[in-house]
Amino acid sequence: MRQTMNGGDWLRLGVLSVLWGGSFLFYRVLAGELPPLTTSFGRVAIGGLTLLAILRARGVKLEVRRAQVPQFAVLALLNNVIPFTLFVWGEQRVSSGTAAILNAMTPLFTVLVAGLVWRSEVLTRARLCGVAFGFAGVAVLVGPQALVGQDWLGQAACLLAALSYGFGVPFGRRIIGVSAANMALVQLVTSSVLLLPWVLALEHPWTVAAPSLAGWASLLGIAVLSTSFAYLLFFDLLARVGAGNLSLVTFLVPGSALLLGWAVLGETVAWSALAGLALIGTGFAAIDGRLLAAIRRAPAPVPRPVSGAPPPR
């Protein structure tokens, strides 16, 4: 596994950010087409079937121990069922770019949950500083309109979705002896099983009007592109460059979502959104630690000698 990334790795990372950033665009379209639970079920069911077909074609052995099924049920709730549903509900009220920026709080929530709840990581001063920057970014993004406007519920839903991811990421590290491909597939299958009875009981999808062409395209896009293909690319990068380098995608996803929302949906990109994104990115950089380490390793500039004086030794 390489510690540094070459041009091909950066290209893959950029593609992954577009695939995941595109999910917020698809959610925004689907918010006006299908109920939230039905959208979430469509994503995990179609995505799971697609991933199953691809893995079987590749000859990947699919196996999970029965004793791990309860763990996967919890993981499916935290990583798929809860956040997917909250994001599609939240994007009925906020833009896709705003949802993506709030989703960038995931690594910050992960640090807090891993340090305070699971006790699996130490909350260092740099990490706490990073969390503070992240919350400052959310405050700038949300702004005073959240107190008087109507979209604060949508923003709260997106933040709760990111918090759910924050619990899911460290919990997933507790599941051992399962390949990344199997973990992704079992998550999607388990999520489908958990969602189906709620979809049938609460939303009665057979009574919902059929989606438009854009709705069907968005459902297939979020299931096949933003789920199945994104997972495969994720696994490839994880094996190539490791989890630390792969975490840099967190910087890129909100930018991809903002650009897609602006280009496709005509959403306005406010300065407060860019400022909030910058602060959240600064917080993640502090937690990641590599930027600060690089600055510390940089050699001090050599002063130019004064005329007639010997150069410094």
One Martini backbone bead per residue (centre of mass of N, CA, C, O) as a GRO file, in nm:
protein
  313
    1MET     BB    1   0.094   0.037   0.025
    2ARG     BB    2   0.061   0.364  -0.038
    3GLN     BB    3   0.127   0.696   0.094
    4THR     BB    4   0.118   0.804  -0.190
    5MET     BB    5  -0.022   0.990  -0.461
    6ASN     BB    6  -0.112   0.972  -0.776
    7GLY     BB    7  -0.279   1.073  -1.049
    8GLY     BB    8  -0.480   0.832  -1.050
    9ASP     BB    9  -0.576   0.863  -0.757
   10TRP     BB   10  -0.684   1.152  -0.782
   11LEU     BB   11  -0.892   1.082  -0.995
   12ARG     BB   12  -1.052   0.879  -0.826
   13LEU     BB   13  -1.118   1.077  -0.600
   14GLY     BB   14  -1.280   1.272  -0.779
   15VAL     BB   15  -1.494   1.070  -0.871
   16LEU     BB   16  -1.599   1.001  -0.589
   17SER     BB   17  -1.694   1.290  -0.522
   18VAL     BB   18  -1.907   1.298  -0.749
   19LEU     BB   19  -2.075   1.054  -0.665
   20TRP     BB   20  -2.138   1.166  -0.376
   21GLY     BB   21  -2.229   1.451  -0.459
   22GLY     BB   22  -2.466   1.345  -0.645
   23SER     BB   23  -2.660   1.245  -0.421
   24PHE     BB   24  -2.773   1.534  -0.352
   25LEU     BB   25  -2.900   1.579  -0.624
   26PHE     BB   26  -3.087   1.331  -0.623
   27TYR     BB   27  -3.237   1.400  -0.364
   28ARG     BB   28  -3.361   1.665  -0.462
   29VAL     BB   29  -3.537   1.534  -0.679
   30LEU     BB   30  -3.677   1.308  -0.497
   31ALA     BB   31  -3.825   1.494  -0.291
   32GLY     BB   32  -4.062   1.548  -0.529
   33GLU     BB   33  -4.138   1.220  -0.589
   34LEU     BB   34  -4.068   1.072  -0.309
   35PRO     BB   35  -4.064   0.923  -0.032
   36PRO     BB   36  -3.817   0.874   0.193
   37LEU     BB   37  -3.830   0.560   0.241
   38THR     BB   38  -3.852   0.483  -0.058
   39THR     BB   39  -3.585   0.602  -0.144
   40SER     BB   40  -3.403   0.439   0.044
   41PHE     BB   41  -3.491   0.162  -0.056
   42GLY     BB   42  -3.410   0.197  -0.351
   43ARG     BB   43  -3.112   0.240  -0.302
   44VAL     BB   44  -3.039  -0.030  -0.145
   45ALA     BB   45  -3.169  -0.238  -0.336
   46ILE     BB   46  -3.040  -0.164  -0.607
   47GLY     BB   47  -2.751  -0.143  -0.503
   48GLY     BB   48  -2.730  -0.436  -0.398
   49LEU     BB   49  -2.788  -0.587  -0.664
   50THR     BB   50  -2.556  -0.462  -0.823
   51LEU     BB   51  -2.324  -0.547  -0.636
   52LEU     BB   52  -2.377  -0.850  -0.647
   53ALA     BB   53  -2.332  -0.886  -0.952
   54ILE     BB   54  -2.040  -0.781  -0.959
   55LEU     BB   55  -1.910  -0.971  -0.746
   56ARG     BB   56  -1.984  -1.236  -0.886
   57ALA     BB   57  -1.838  -1.174  -1.155
   58ARG     BB   58  -1.555  -1.150  -0.985
   59GLY     BB   59  -1.555  -1.388  -0.757
   60VAL     BB   60  -1.662  -1.302  -0.488
   61LYS     BB   61  -1.675  -1.398  -0.168
   62LEU     BB   62  -1.979  -1.457   0.021
   63GLU     BB   63  -1.948  -1.384   0.378
   64VAL     BB   64  -2.125  -1.435   0.700
   65ARG     BB   65  -2.167  -1.445   1.022
   66ARG     BB   66  -2.437  -1.497   1.222
   67ALA     BB   67  -2.329  -1.335   1.477
   68GLN     BB   68  -2.315  -1.053   1.293
   69VAL     BB   69  -2.604  -0.956   1.230
   70PRO     BB   70  -2.664  -0.751   1.460
   71GLN     BB   71  -2.435  -0.558   1.379
   72PHE     BB   72  -2.546  -0.499   1.091
   73ALA     BB   73  -2.809  -0.372   1.183
   74VAL     BB   74  -2.681  -0.129   1.320
   75LEU     BB   75  -2.511  -0.032   1.078
   76ALA     BB   76  -2.751   0.012   0.885
   77LEU     BB   77  -2.887   0.230   1.050
   78LEU     BB   78  -2.639   0.435   1.071
   79ASN     BB   79  -2.541   0.428   0.746
   80ASN     BB   80  -2.846   0.424   0.602
   81VAL     BB   81  -3.138   0.454   0.707
   82ILE     BB   82  -3.118   0.724   0.861
   83PRO     BB   83  -2.951   0.915   0.668
   84PHE     BB   84  -3.104   0.879   0.404
   85THR     BB   85  -3.381   0.977   0.512
   86LEU     BB   86  -3.290   1.256   0.621
   87PHE     BB   87  -3.184   1.373   0.355
   88VAL     BB   88  -3.443   1.357   0.183
   89TRP     BB   89  -3.607   1.529   0.382
   90GLY     BB   90  -3.417   1.780   0.402
   91GLU     BB   91  -3.426   1.837   0.076
   92GLN     BB   92  -3.713   1.976   0.097
   93ARG     BB   93  -3.556   2.251   0.245
   94VAL     BB   94  -3.273   2.220   0.111
   95SER     BB   95  -2.994   2.225  -0.044
   96SER     BB   96  -2.752   2.024  -0.171
   97GLY     BB   97  -2.509   2.190  -0.067
   98THR     BB   98  -2.592   2.212   0.229
   99ALA     BB   99  -2.604   1.908   0.284
  100ALA     BB  100  -2.304   1.852   0.215
  101ILE     BB  101  -2.178   2.035   0.430
  102LEU     BB  102  -2.313   1.896   0.674
  103ASN     BB  103  -2.182   1.617   0.605
  104ALA     BB  104  -1.884   1.723   0.677
  105MET     BB  105  -1.930   1.657   0.993
  106THR     BB  106  -1.865   1.356   1.025
  107PRO     BB  107  -1.561   1.354   1.124
  108LEU     BB  108  -1.626   1.520   1.378
  109PHE     BB  109  -1.828   1.327   1.507
  110THR     BB  110  -1.640   1.083   1.510
  111VAL     BB  111  -1.440   1.195   1.715
  112LEU     BB  112  -1.642   1.229   1.949
  113VAL     BB  113  -1.751   0.939   1.961
  114ALA     BB  114  -1.478   0.788   1.987
  115GLY     BB  115  -1.395   0.951   2.255
  116LEU     BB  116  -1.682   0.952   2.436
  117VAL     BB  117  -1.823   0.668   2.373
  118TRP     BB  118  -1.611   0.432   2.273
  119ARG     BB  119  -1.306   0.490   2.354
  120SER     BB  120  -1.098   0.457   2.079
  121GLU     BB  121  -1.006   0.764   2.107
  122VAL     BB  122  -0.811   1.045   2.138
  123LEU     BB  123  -0.862   1.376   2.264
  124THR     BB  124  -0.701   1.605   2.130
  125ARG     BB  125  -0.625   1.928   2.078
  126ALA     BB  126  -0.651   1.919   1.768
  127ARG     BB  127  -0.930   1.785   1.761
  128LEU     BB  128  -1.085   1.999   1.921
  129CYS     BB  129  -1.018   2.227   1.728
  130GLY     BB  130  -1.155   2.100   1.482
  131VAL     BB  131  -1.441   2.091   1.602
  132ALA     BB  132  -1.468   2.396   1.643
  133PHE     BB  133  -1.447   2.470   1.345
  134GLY     BB  134  -1.690   2.306   1.252
  135PHE     BB  135  -1.909   2.454   1.421
  136ALA     BB  136  -1.847   2.730   1.302
  137GLY     BB  137  -1.929   2.655   1.013
  138VAL     BB  138  -2.226   2.595   1.076
  139ALA     BB  139  -2.296   2.875   1.187
  140VAL     BB  140  -2.238   3.024   0.922
  141LEU     BB  141  -2.425   2.863   0.738
  142VAL     BB  142  -2.692   2.904   0.888
  143GLY     BB  143  -2.744   3.133   1.064
  144PRO     BB  144  -3.006   3.346   1.164
  145GLN     BB  145  -3.234   3.214   0.980
  146ALA     BB  146  -3.283   2.959   1.164
  147LEU     BB  147  -3.461   3.124   1.380
  148VAL     BB  148  -3.688   3.243   1.145
  149GLY     BB  149  -3.712   3.029   0.953
  150GLN     BB  150  -3.792   2.711   0.764
  151ASP     BB  151  -3.497   2.544   0.729
  152TRP     BB  152  -3.398   2.419   1.007
  153LEU     BB  153  -3.506   2.130   0.980
  154GLY     BB  154  -3.332   2.044   0.741
  155GLN     BB  155  -3.059   2.098   0.880
  156ALA     BB  156  -3.106   1.909   1.121
  157ALA     BB  157  -3.134   1.650   0.956
  158CYS     BB  158  -2.846   1.658   0.833
  159LEU     BB  159  -2.697   1.656   1.106
  160LEU     BB  160  -2.816   1.385   1.205
  161ALA     BB  161  -2.698   1.222   0.975
  162ALA     BB  162  -2.401   1.281   1.045
  163LEU     BB  163  -2.421   1.163   1.331
  164SER     BB  164  -2.485   0.877   1.242
  165TYR     BB  165  -2.217   0.838   1.098
  166GLY     BB  166  -2.045   0.893   1.356
  167PHE     BB  167  -2.141   0.616   1.478
  168GLY     BB  168  -2.087   0.413   1.239
  169VAL     BB  169  -1.783   0.420   1.190
  170PRO     BB  170  -1.676   0.308   1.470
  171PHE     BB  171  -1.860   0.058   1.472
  172GLY     BB  172  -1.746  -0.080   1.213
  173ARG     BB  173  -1.459  -0.142   1.348
  174ARG     BB  174  -1.581  -0.390   1.523
  175ILE     BB  175  -1.595  -0.541   1.256
  176ILE     BB  176  -1.448  -0.850   1.202
  177GLY     BB  177  -1.358  -1.063   0.933
  178VAL     BB  178  -1.454  -0.857   0.698
  179SER     BB  179  -1.487  -0.756   0.406
  180ALA     BB  180  -1.557  -0.471   0.242
  181ALA     BB  181  -1.755  -0.591   0.037
  182ASN     BB  182  -1.931  -0.748   0.239
  183MET     BB  183  -2.007  -0.509   0.417
  184ALA     BB  184  -2.160  -0.348   0.203
  185LEU     BB  185  -2.365  -0.561   0.114
  186VAL     BB  186  -2.492  -0.627   0.392
  187GLN     BB  187  -2.589  -0.347   0.450
  188LEU     BB  188  -2.789  -0.327   0.210
  189VAL     BB  189  -2.958  -0.576   0.272
  190THR     BB  190  -3.038  -0.502   0.563
  191SER     BB  191  -3.170  -0.231   0.492
  192SER     BB  192  -3.395  -0.350   0.318
  193VAL     BB  193  -3.527  -0.521   0.541
  194LEU     BB  194  -3.582  -0.283   0.741
  195LEU     BB  195  -3.752  -0.092   0.540
  196LEU     BB  196  -3.992  -0.241   0.409
  197PRO     BB  197  -4.216  -0.239   0.636
  198TRP     BB  198  -4.225   0.076   0.658
  199VAL     BB  199  -4.305   0.139   0.373
  200LEU     BB  200  -4.572  -0.026   0.370
  201ALA     BB  201  -4.705   0.105   0.633
  202LEU     BB  202  -4.654   0.434   0.572
  203GLU     BB  203  -4.640   0.488   0.229
  204HIS     BB  204  -4.772   0.327   0.012
  205PRO     BB  205  -4.633   0.302  -0.290
  206TRP     BB  206  -4.889   0.218  -0.469
  207THR     BB  207  -5.015   0.529  -0.426
  208VAL     BB  208  -4.786   0.652  -0.576
  209ALA     BB  209  -4.672   0.836  -0.803
  210ALA     BB  210  -4.498   0.816  -1.066
  211PRO     BB  211  -4.215   0.894  -1.169
  212SER     BB  212  -4.028   1.065  -1.344
  213LEU     BB  213  -3.766   1.060  -1.545
  214ALA     BB  214  -3.588   1.210  -1.337
  215GLY     BB  215  -3.657   1.022  -1.101
  216TRP     BB  216  -3.552   0.756  -1.217
  217ALA     BB  217  -3.265   0.859  -1.274
  218SER     BB  218  -3.203   0.929  -0.975
  219LEU     BB  219  -3.244   0.648  -0.854
  220LEU     BB  220  -3.029   0.508  -1.029
  221GLY     BB  221  -2.797   0.696  -0.959
  222ILE     BB  222  -2.790   0.654  -0.645
  223ALA     BB  223  -2.763   0.338  -0.662
  224VAL     BB  224  -2.534   0.290  -0.879
  225LEU     BB  225  -2.332   0.531  -0.850
  226SER     BB  226  -2.349   0.629  -0.529
  227THR     BB  227  -2.310   0.316  -0.443
  228SER     BB  228  -2.188   0.082  -0.607
  229PHE     BB  229  -1.951   0.230  -0.755
  230ALA     BB  230  -1.846   0.379  -0.507
  231TYR     BB  231  -1.764   0.131  -0.347
  232LEU     BB  232  -1.561   0.016  -0.550
  233LEU     BB  233  -1.377   0.266  -0.549
  234PHE     BB  234  -1.324   0.266  -0.249
  235PHE     BB  235  -1.181  -0.009  -0.233
  236ASP     BB  236  -0.954   0.054  -0.429
  237LEU     BB  237  -0.834   0.294  -0.266
  238LEU     BB  238  -0.790   0.151   0.003
  239ALA     BB  239  -0.575  -0.049  -0.119
  240ARG     BB  240  -0.378   0.171  -0.235
  241VAL     BB  241  -0.377   0.432   0.010
  242GLY     BB  242  -0.571   0.426   0.233
  243ALA     BB  243  -0.758   0.584   0.477
  244GLY     BB  244  -0.618   0.857   0.504
  245ASN     BB  245  -0.624   0.945   0.203
  246LEU     BB  246  -0.931   0.888   0.159
  247SER     BB  247  -1.037   1.118   0.357
  248LEU     BB  248  -1.004   1.358   0.147
  249VAL     BB  249  -1.292   1.343   0.020
  250THR     BB  250  -1.429   1.537   0.224
  251PHE     BB  251  -1.334   1.796   0.076
  252LEU     BB  252  -1.480   1.733  -0.218
  253VAL     BB  253  -1.788   1.680  -0.196
  254PRO     BB  254  -1.912   1.965  -0.147
  255GLY     BB  255  -1.803   2.090  -0.408
  256SER     BB  256  -1.949   1.899  -0.601
  257ALA     BB  257  -2.236   1.964  -0.502
  258LEU     BB  258  -2.234   2.267  -0.559
  259LEU     BB  259  -2.178   2.247  -0.865
  260LEU     BB  260  -2.419   2.065  -0.940
  261GLY     BB  261  -2.644   2.249  -0.826
  262TRP     BB  262  -2.570   2.490  -1.009
  263ALA     BB  263  -2.570   2.347  -1.297
  264VAL     BB  264  -2.852   2.178  -1.276
  265LEU     BB  265  -3.050   2.352  -1.055
  266GLY     BB  266  -2.966   2.660  -0.997
  267GLU     BB  267  -2.816   2.705  -0.744
  268THR     BB  268  -2.718   2.904  -0.487
  269VAL     BB  269  -2.397   3.033  -0.387
  270ALA     BB  270  -2.312   3.128  -0.091
  271TRP     BB  271  -2.082   3.278   0.109
  272SER     BB  272  -2.156   3.123   0.368
  273ALA     BB  273  -2.103   2.844   0.248
  274LEU     BB  274  -1.801   2.884   0.187
  275ALA     BB  275  -1.718   2.961   0.476
  276GLY     BB  276  -1.820   2.705   0.614
  277LEU     BB  277  -1.650   2.508   0.446
  278ALA     BB  278  -1.373   2.621   0.530
  279LEU     BB  279  -1.402   2.560   0.835
  280ILE     BB  280  -1.452   2.258   0.813
  281GLY     BB  281  -1.188   2.199   0.662
  282THR     BB  282  -1.003   2.301   0.888
  283GLY     BB  283  -1.095   2.097   1.097
  284PHE     BB  284  -1.010   1.844   0.937
  285ALA     BB  285  -0.711   1.921   0.913
  286ALA     BB  286  -0.657   1.913   1.219
  287ILE     BB  287  -0.734   1.615   1.257
  288ASP     BB  288  -0.549   1.486   1.043
  289GLY     BB  289  -0.243   1.654   1.055
  290ARG     BB  290  -0.073   1.675   0.782
  291LEU     BB  291  -0.049   1.978   0.738
  292LEU     BB  292   0.100   2.048   1.002
  293ALA     BB  293   0.338   1.853   0.953
  294ALA     BB  294   0.436   1.985   0.690
  295ILE     BB  295   0.497   2.261   0.814
  296ARG     BB  296   0.708   2.157   1.021
  297ARG     BB  297   0.901   2.023   0.790
  298ALA     BB  298   0.960   2.280   0.673
  299PRO     BB  299   1.202   2.464   0.567
  300ALA     BB  300   1.373   2.725   0.639
  301PRO     BB  301   1.448   3.014   0.522
  302VAL     BB  302   1.713   3.151   0.355
  303PRO     BB  303   1.891   3.415   0.402
  304ARG     BB  304   2.001   3.680   0.248
  305PRO     BB  305   2.289   3.815   0.195
  306VAL     BB  306   2.473   4.064   0.275
  307SER     BB  307   2.664   4.282   0.142
  308GLY     BB  308   2.988   4.152   0.228
  309ALA     BB  309   2.872   3.899   0.357
  310PRO     BB  310   2.866   3.604   0.471
  311PRO     BB  311   2.723   3.323   0.448
  312PRO     BB  312   2.535   3.117   0.602
  313ARG     BB  313   2.598   2.802   0.807
   0.00000   0.00000   0.00000
